[in-house]
Amino acid sequence: MKVLKRLPLPALRVFEAAGRTCSFVEAAKELDLSPSAVSHAIRKLEAAAQVSLFVRNTRHTALTTEGAMLLDHVQRGFEEMSRGLAIATHEQAPPLRLHTAPSFASQWLVPRLAGFLKDHPGIDLRISASTDYAQFDNDDFDLDVVYGEPRSSSHEKTPLRIEELTPLCSPEVAQRLRSPQDLYSHLLIQSDGQSVQWKGWFAANGMEPPQSYGLAFDRSSMGISAAAGGLGVVLESDLLAEQELASGRLVRPLRDSSHSVRYVGHYLVHPRRPTQPHAVTQFKQWLFKELAVR
């Protein structure tokens, strides 16, 4: 408490912005201050706390170990104060904004949301789905579930799970599939947006791919739905088709007689210093727990 009494508390807001962005210039823009005012506030805070918070050079600004530790606690403190103020003034807390790949949202995420909302009633979740990348710099989103290897950035990225790509079809269609060669006489459903398609699966199994496919979609969810309806055989992820496989609407007839393609299909991406660290941490813990349940 003695140290806290010495600290210039307004400088903590400046420190949080500078630590989250790792840039005095960006913090100055966010707080409508000059970069020199930000630098002065940080030096005043360092002098009061008697600890170095940033490593400074002409090209890069980075938190020290002590600075990173303090930032974590300051962010949690600000978040708790915001939540307390929202409760006291009956103001709704800011929502947790999630961006996600469309098929991941409809096939995997939405069927499980009831559990998250029940366990975290204080988090107001907002979800948007598209094939674009989330824009964190404009503070539009807090988290992004992307399909495929994320583009290079300073953000934190976490692979979600190894996925298995294997031919899937309805139980009725599966009765006519005894070997991989039987695929040549069936309508094959293509997912155009998928990084590994039928051509890659046939190559992995030492087979020539067909010259054409009878049906193609630009969303995995549509291909899965078509296969579950008995239209043909789709090459899809066991993650995205988890609900249909669990219910028996889809089966894996060639799993034991062919080679599946295994790869990391989805990644979780978010800023290394999120603006809502408590809510982001709660969602990540829930997401990873759900993904571990097979």
N, C-alpha and C positions, 0 to 999 in steps of 0.2 A: 504493500500500500504506500510506503514511503516513496518508492520510485514513481508510482502512478501519480502521486500528488505533484511531482516535479514535471511531469510530461505536459507539453502543450497539446491538449486534446484535439483542437482543430487540425493539428499537424497529422494526426492519425488518419483522418480522411484523405489527406494528401498522400500519405504513405501508402494507404490501401490502393489508391488509383495508380500510383507509380509502381508499386509492387506487382499488381495484377497485370499491367501492360508492359512492365519492364522498360518503361520509357518515360522520362521526365516530360518530353514534348507531348506525347499522347495524353499523359495525365493533365498537363496544362490545358490542352484543348477540352478535355472532358470537364474540368472544373472551372473553365473560363478564367484561368490565371496565366501569367507569363511563365515560361520555363525557369527563369531566374527565381521567381517567387516559389515555385515548386522546389527547386534546389535549396533555397534558403530554409524552407519549412522542414525539409528532410535533415539538413545539417543541424537545425535547432533541436529536432527530435533525437538525433544521434548524440548530441551533446548532453541533453537531459538524461537520456537512458545510459549514457556512457558505453555505447556499443556501436560498431559499424554495421549498417544495415544494407549497404550497396557496395558492389565493386564497380568502380567507374573507370572508363577509358574513352578514348575519342570515338570508338566505333560501337561500343556495346555497354549496356547497363544491366547488371545482374544482381540478384539478391545474394547476400552472404548466407551462411547456414543459420545464423541468428536472425537475419532478416526474414528468411523463409519461415522460420518457426513463429516469429511474431506475426507475420502476415496471416498465417493460418488462424491464429487466435483472434486477431483483429477482425477478420472477415466473419468468423463465427459470432463475435460480439456484436458487430453491426447487424448481422442477420437476426440475432435474438432481439436486438433493440427494435428492428423493423417489425418483427412479428409481435412484440409486446405493444408497440404503438398501434399496429393494425387492430389488435384485440381491444385495446383501450378505446380506440375511436370507432370501433365497429367497421373498420375498413378491411376489405378483402386483401389477403396477401397476394403478392405478384405471382402469376402462374409460372409453372415450370414448362418451358416451351421445347418440345421435342420435334425434330425433323427426322423423317425416316424414308427408306426406300419403300415404294408402294406395296409390293407383294409381301415384304416383311411385315408391314403394318396390318394388312388384311388377313394374311395367312397365319401369322404367329403371334403378333402383339395383341391385337384387339381381342381375340378369344381369352386372353389371360388378364385383361385389365381389371376385371372385377376384384381379383385378389389384391392387386396393388392399391386400388382405391379403398378397399376395406381396411387394409393395414396402415394406410397413410391418409387419413381423412383430412389432414391439414394441408395437403398438397393439391393445388388446383392445376390439373394437367391439361396442356394444350398440344394437340398433335397435328402436324401437317405432313403430307406425303407427296413426294415428287422425285424425279430422277436427278434433279439439280443438287448441288452441294449447299449446305446451310451457310448463311452469312453471319458469322460470329462478330465480325468487326462492327457491323451496324447494330449489334445487340438484338438481332431478330430471333435468335434461338439460343438455347443453353446446351443442347445435345443433338447429335446427328448419328443415325444408324445408316451407314452407306453400304452399297453393294459393290464389291470389288475393292482392289487396293486403293486406299484414299490417295488423293493428290498430295504432293509434298507441301508441308506447312509446319508451323511451329506448334500446332495443337497436339494434344495427347491423343493417341489412337490405340485401341485395344482390339485384337482379333477376338471375335465372339465364340466361334466354335468350328471344329472341323466338320464339314458337311459331306455327305455321301451322295453322289449323283449316280442314279441307277434307273433302269427302265421301270416305270410305274403304270399300272393299268387297273381296270376294274376286275373283280374276281371272275366275271363271265369271260372277258377277253383273255384272262390268264389261263383258262382251260385249254386254249389253243396255242399256248406258248410253251413248248417243251425244251427248246434250245435257242441260243442266240440267232441261229440261221432262220428261225421262224419269223423273225422281225421283218424280213424282206417281204413277207406276204401280208403285213399289217400296215395300217395307216399310222405313220409316225408323226407325232405332234411336236413341233419345234417351238422353243422359247427364244425369240430373236435377241432379247436383251441379255441372255445368259452368257457368261464368259466361256463356258465349256458347253458345246452343243453336240448334236448327234455325230457329226463328223469326228470330233475328238473321242467320243466314246467308242465308235467303231474302230478307230485307229488303235486305241488302248487295248482292244480285244483282237487285234490282228485281222480285222475284216475290212472289206471294201465298203465304203458308205453308199447308200442308195443315190441314184442320180437326182431324185426329187423327193419332196415331202408333201404329204397331202394337206397339211394344216399348220399354220404358224401364227403365233401371237406375240405381241410386244410386252406382255406381262405374264410372269410365271403363274399368277393366280388364275388367269384364264385358261392356261394350258392344263393346270391341275384340275380345274373344274370340268374341262372337256374330257379328260381321261377318266375322271370319276363317273362321268355320265355315260361311259362306254364307247366314246367316239374313236378311241385308238390308244396308242402307247406314247407316253410322254417321258422324256429324260428330265428328271427333276430332283431337287434337293430333298433329303429326308427331313431337313429342318422346316422347310416351307410346307411340305406335305404331311407334317406331323399329325395334324388333326384327322386327315383323311385316312392315314395309315392306322391310327389308333382305333378309328371307328370301323375299319374294314372296308371302307368305300374304295380304297386303293390297296394294292398288294405289290410285292416285289418278286415277280415270278422267276427272274433270272439271276437272283442275287447269289445263289450257290453255284451257278454254272457259267458265270462271267466275271470280269473284273470291273468293279465300280471305280469311279473317279472320285478321289477324296481331295478336298481343298478348303481353304478358308474363304467363305463366301461373303461374310458381313463383318464390318468393323464398327466399333463405337468411337466417335470422335467428339472432342469438346475442348474448349480452351484450358490451358494448364492452370489458370487461375479463374475458375468460374465465378460469375457474379452471384450465384446462389449456391454456395458450396454445400450447405446442409441438404437441400432438396436434391441436388445432383448426386451426392453420395448415397442418399436413400434410394434413389431410382437405380443407380448402378448396382448396389447390393442386391436389390430385388431382381434386376435383370440377370445378373450372373447366377443367382440361385436358381431361377427358373430355367436357364439354359443348361444347368448341370443336371436337371431332372430329365432323364431319358425314358 
